[in-house]
Amino acid sequence: MTFAARWTARAPGLALVILVAVAAHALGAWEVRSLGRMLVDPLVLAILLGMLVRAVLGARDRLEDGIGFAAKDVLEVAVVLLGASVNLAMLRSAGVPLALGLLGFVALALVGGIVIGRAFGLTPSLSVLIAAGNAICGNSAIAAVAPSIGARREDTASAVAFTALLGMVAVLALPLLMQPLGLSHEQFGVLAGSTVYAVPQVLAAAYPVSDAAGEMATLVKLTRVLLLGPMVLIIAAWWRRTHADASGLKMPRVGLPWFIVGFALLALLRATGVLSVANAELAADGAHRLTLAAMAGLGLSVDLHDVRRVGLRAALTASAGLLLLVLLGLGLARLV
């Protein structure tokens, strides 16, 4: 198939993806204008709207090429651009104890999350996706891990939806814990940065408490994001060793996934100053927009019957994973 023919085949599906993404963005803006805050993240809205449109339209062959392109290729480009958001220089002020503590935190959260998912009867891939989202950075971690383990779109959409919704719950609930638990502002920053998934959610949870809490939360969160690349590589290597002979699973090829290499390269360019702050902000904005489109593509590719079959178990797993994060985050806050 020629280049022009490929894009002609993708055009109808991509047009629908863009419409759903724009609608999700508009709903998020309406939330801010009418309610004073964003209650449901546009990424979640994009998935939900996409699933609703898919339920109404049903499966349409002429839309599948564009939807599949958005759900996979666009998502991988978004992961690359996320590397520009990693400011390595800021991490120096966090200190070695906090960095080592976060290494242990992420390892325990990841392993514990996988164990919880399997205990609730989830598939291995969905257990890994939810655990990765909890341990690192929610949607971005899920997006990075999914192609590395050959996860189904239904599993990816379920993991994104539940971790994003619980991230919103954490933003609203965590500040209520500060006084009862007797946390200092810096300790609360550690808790927020290690527990809340997305960077905007971390800022929303911590900066209303104080600037000190917000700054510490940002440092902790950036350290977690920095671990995204190594975590994906470890998961991919483990998955190849333990699931290579499993029937029906598409395993990643030998070598580093291209989008992880791109992620690391952009992070390095940001750290060395080759990539300016202004250009890094443009890349981060592009990552957000592409991720929104990718989430719309994921929603449009999901059959609601498949999601319902794992919905309750996925919700319980994500909730238990969040509780584990809070407990580990409290321990880390007390230690450092």
Rosetta blueprint (number, residue, H / E / L):
1 M L
2 T L
3 F H
4 A H
5 A H
6 R H
7 W H
8 T H
9 A H
10 R H
11 A H
12 P H
13 G H
14 L H
15 A H
16 L H
17 V H
18 I H
19 L H
20 V H
21 A H
22 V H
23 A H
24 A H
25 H H
26 A H
27 L H
28 G H
29 A H
30 W H
31 E H
32 V H
33 R H
34 S H
35 L H
36 G L
37 R L
38 M L
39 L L
40 V L
41 D L
42 P H
43 L H
44 V H
45 L H
46 A H
47 I H
48 L H
49 L H
50 G H
51 M H
52 L H
53 V H
54 R H
55 A H
56 V H
57 L H
58 G L
59 A L
60 R L
61 D H
62 R H
63 L H
64 E H
65 D H
66 G H
67 I H
68 G H
69 F H
70 A H
71 A H
72 K H
73 D H
74 V H
75 L H
76 E H
77 V H
78 A H
79 V H
80 V H
81 L H
82 L H
83 G H
84 A H
85 S H
86 V L
87 N L
88 L H
89 A H
90 M H
91 L H
92 R H
93 S H
94 A H
95 G L
96 V H
97 P H
98 L H
99 A H
100 L H
101 G H
102 L H
103 L H
104 G H
105 F H
106 V H
107 A H
108 L H
109 A H
110 L H
111 V H
112 G H
113 G H
114 I H
115 V H
116 I H
117 G H
118 R H
119 A H
120 F L
121 G L
122 L L
123 T L
124 P H
125 S H
126 L H
127 S H
128 V H
129 L H
130 I H
131 A H
132 A H
133 G H
134 N H
135 A H
136 I L
137 C L
138 G L
139 N H
140 S H
141 A H
142 I H
143 A H
144 A H
145 V H
146 A H
147 P H
148 S H
149 I L
150 G L
151 A L
152 R L
153 R H
154 E H
155 D H
156 T H
157 A H
158 S H
159 A H
160 V H
161 A H
162 F H
163 T H
164 A H
165 L H
166 L H
167 G H
168 M H
169 V H
170 A H
171 V H
172 L H
173 A H
174 L H
175 P H
176 L H
177 L H
178 M H
179 Q H
180 P H
181 L H
182 G L
183 L L
184 S L
185 H H
186 E H
187 Q H
188 F H
189 G H
190 V H
191 L H
192 A H
193 G H
194 S H
195 T H
196 V L
197 Y L
198 A L
199 V H
200 P H
201 Q H
202 V H
203 L H
204 A H
205 A H
206 A H
207 Y L
208 P L
209 V L
210 S L
211 D H
212 A H
213 A H
214 G H
215 E H
216 M H
217 A H
218 T H
219 L H
220 V H
221 K H
222 L H
223 T H
224 R H
225 V H
226 L H
227 L L
228 L H
229 G H
230 P H
231 M H
232 V H
233 L H
234 I H
235 I H
236 A H
237 A H
238 W H
239 W H
240 R H
241 R H
242 T H
243 H H
244 A L
245 D L
246 A L
247 S L
248 G L
249 L L
250 K L
251 M L
252 P L
253 R L
254 V L
255 G L
256 L L
257 P L
258 W H
259 F H
260 I H
261 V H
262 G H
263 F H
264 A H
265 L H
266 L H
267 A H
268 L H
269 L H
270 R H
271 A H
272 T H
273 G L
274 V L
275 L L
276 S L
277 V H
278 A H
279 N H
280 A H
281 E H
282 L H
283 A H
284 A H
285 D H
286 G H
287 A H
288 H H
289 R H
290 L H
291 T H
292 L H
293 A H
294 A H
295 M H
296 A H
297 G H
298 L H
299 G H
300 L H
301 S L
302 V L
303 D L
304 L H
305 H H
306 D H
307 V H
308 R H
309 R H
310 V H
311 G H
312 L H
313 R H
314 A H
315 A H
316 L H
317 T H
318 A H
319 S H
320 A H
321 G H
322 L H
323 L H
324 L H
325 L H
326 V H
327 L H
328 L H
329 G H
330 L H
331 G H
332 L H
333 A H
334 R H
335 L H
336 V L
